[in-house]
């Protein structure tokens, strides 16, 4: 019997909040995932968090293109993925995957696979990468963030943001 696959979008804000690396959260997360990986497989898609925002903001102020801003964000998600994999004491010679097929192949050998953004796409986020991966792998998508749900916009910045209670992969999210 094959193991059920869960794809977790691990928000960079949980890995590296503005104050620094969140070791206590990562320790609890590691313990839970290692325990659950006895019966399930996991893909952990790491976001860029405050680290990515600092770099992107600097490039934006310098007038650098959105494309290059996105590339630095992608690099930071991959750095966070490498860091979290090391935090899990997972030193894979295969590296951090850069495409869905590589993720799928690594899942054949490992119960836990770590990645960041997989490629450049306009308006792509680590959350959308994880959702697409979950669909590709026929897995369950879990979004872990420092916000209590999925909203139409950032509820910390937009008071009119509406919670999206359910999202179906076959249709657009609705409020």
C-alpha positions as CSV (number, residue, x, y, z in Angstrom):
1,X,0.0,0.0,0.0
2,X,1.4,3.4,-1.0
3,X,1.6,6.2,1.5
4,X,-0.7,9.2,1.2
5,X,1.2,12.4,0.1
6,X,0.8,15.7,1.8
7,X,2.3,18.9,0.3
8,X,2.9,21.6,2.9
9,X,3.5,25.2,2.0
10,X,5.7,26.2,4.9
11,X,5.6,30.0,5.0
12,X,8.9,31.7,5.2
13,X,7.4,33.8,8.0
14,X,7.3,30.7,10.1
15,X,10.9,29.7,9.3
16,X,12.5,33.1,9.6
17,X,10.2,35.7,11.1
18,X,11.5,39.3,11.3
19,X,13.3,38.6,14.6
20,X,15.3,35.6,13.3
21,X,15.1,31.9,12.9
22,X,12.2,30.3,14.8
23,X,14.0,27.3,16.3
24,X,11.2,26.3,18.7
25,X,8.6,26.2,15.9
26,X,11.0,24.3,13.6
27,X,11.8,21.7,16.4
28,X,8.1,21.0,16.9
29,X,7.4,20.9,13.2
30,X,10.3,18.5,12.7
31,X,9.1,16.2,15.5
32,X,5.6,16.1,14.1
33,X,6.6,15.5,10.5
34,X,9.2,12.8,11.3
35,X,6.5,11.0,13.4
36,X,3.9,11.4,10.7
37,X,6.3,10.3,7.9
38,X,6.1,6.7,9.3
39,X,2.7,6.5,7.6
40,X,2.7,9.4,5.1
41,X,4.9,11.1,2.6
42,X,5.6,14.9,2.7
43,X,6.8,17.5,0.4
44,X,7.7,20.7,2.3
45,X,7.7,23.7,0.0
46,X,9.5,26.6,1.8
47,X,8.6,30.2,1.4
48,X,11.0,33.1,1.4
49,X,9.6,35.2,4.3
50,X,11.2,38.3,5.6
51,X,14.5,37.4,4.2
52,X,13.1,37.4,0.6
53,X,11.2,40.6,1.3
54,X,14.3,42.5,2.4
55,X,16.2,41.6,-0.8
56,X,13.2,42.2,-3.1
57,X,12.5,45.6,-1.4
58,X,16.1,46.6,-2.0
59,X,16.0,45.6,-5.7
60,X,12.7,47.4,-6.2
61,X,14.1,50.6,-4.7
62,X,17.1,50.3,-7.1
63,X,14.6,50.1,-10.0
64,X,15.5,46.5,-10.8
65,X,13.0,44.5,-13.0
66,X,10.2,42.5,-11.4
67,X,11.7,39.4,-13.1
68,X,15.0,39.8,-11.3
69,X,13.2,40.5,-8.0
70,X,11.3,37.2,-8.5
71,X,14.6,35.4,-9.2
72,X,16.1,36.5,-5.9
73,X,12.8,35.5,-4.1
74,X,13.2,32.0,-5.8
75,X,16.8,31.8,-4.6
76,X,15.8,32.6,-1.0
77,X,13.0,30.0,-1.0
78,X,15.6,27.4,-2.1
79,X,18.0,28.6,0.6
80,X,15.2,28.2,3.2
81,X,14.5,24.7,1.8
82,X,18.1,23.7,2.1
83,X,18.2,25.1,5.7
84,X,15.1,23.3,6.8
85,X,16.3,20.1,5.2
86,X,19.5,20.4,7.3
87,X,17.4,21.3,10.3
88,X,15.8,17.9,9.8
89,X,19.3,16.4,9.5
90,X,18.5,15.5,5.9
91,X,21.7,15.8,3.8
92,X,20.5,14.5,0.4
93,X,23.1,14.2,-2.3
94,X,20.2,14.9,-4.8
95,X,20.0,18.5,-3.7
96,X,16.9,20.7,-3.7
97,X,14.6,19.9,-6.6
98,X,13.9,22.6,-9.2
99,X,11.0,20.9,-11.0
100,X,8.0,18.7,-10.3
101,X,9.4,15.5,-11.9
102,X,12.4,15.7,-9.7
103,X,10.2,16.1,-6.6
104,X,8.2,13.1,-7.7
105,X,11.3,11.0,-8.3
106,X,12.7,12.0,-4.9
107,X,9.4,10.9,-3.2
108,X,10.0,7.4,-4.6
109,X,13.2,7.2,-2.4
110,X,12.4,9.5,0.5
111,X,9.4,10.1,2.8
112,X,10.2,13.8,3.2
113,X,11.3,16.0,0.3
114,X,12.2,19.7,0.7
115,X,12.0,22.3,-2.0
116,X,11.4,26.0,-2.6
117,X,10.0,27.7,-5.7
118,X,10.5,25.4,-8.7
119,X,10.7,27.9,-11.6
120,X,9.9,31.5,-12.6
121,X,6.3,32.3,-13.5
122,X,4.6,35.7,-13.3
123,X,2.9,36.2,-9.9
124,X,4.0,32.7,-8.7
125,X,4.3,32.2,-4.9
126,X,5.5,29.3,-2.8
127,X,1.9,28.7,-1.9
128,X,0.9,28.4,-5.6
129,X,3.9,26.1,-6.2
130,X,2.8,23.9,-3.4
131,X,-0.8,23.8,-4.6
132,X,0.3,22.9,-8.1
133,X,2.6,20.2,-6.7
134,X,-0.2,18.7,-4.6
135,X,-2.4,18.5,-7.7
136,X,0.4,17.0,-9.8
137,X,1.2,14.4,-7.1
138,X,-2.5,13.8,-6.3
139,X,-1.7,14.8,-2.7
140,X,-3.4,16.9,-0.1
141,X,-2.3,20.6,0.1
142,X,-1.7,22.2,3.5
143,X,-0.9,25.9,3.9
144,X,1.1,26.8,7.0
145,X,1.4,30.5,7.5
146,X,1.3,33.2,10.1
147,X,-2.2,34.2,9.0
148,X,-5.2,32.1,10.2
149,X,-6.5,31.2,6.7
150,X,-6.5,32.0,3.0
151,X,-7.8,35.5,2.2
152,X,-8.6,37.5,-0.9
153,X,-5.7,39.8,0.1
154,X,-3.4,40.3,3.1
155,X,-5.8,40.8,6.0
156,X,-3.0,42.7,7.9
157,X,-2.9,45.3,5.2
158,X,-6.4,45.2,3.8
159,X,-9.3,45.4,6.3
160,X,-11.8,44.4,3.5
161,X,-9.9,41.1,2.9
162,X,-12.3,38.1,3.0
163,X,-11.6,34.6,4.2
164,X,-11.8,32.0,1.5
165,X,-13.2,28.9,3.4
166,X,-12.7,26.3,0.6
167,X,-10.6,26.1,-2.5
168,X,-11.2,23.5,-5.2
169,X,-8.4,22.8,-7.6
170,X,-10.8,22.8,-10.5
171,X,-12.2,26.2,-9.9
172,X,-11.1,29.7,-8.8
173,X,-11.2,30.4,-5.1
174,X,-14.3,32.3,-4.0
175,X,-15.1,34.3,-0.9
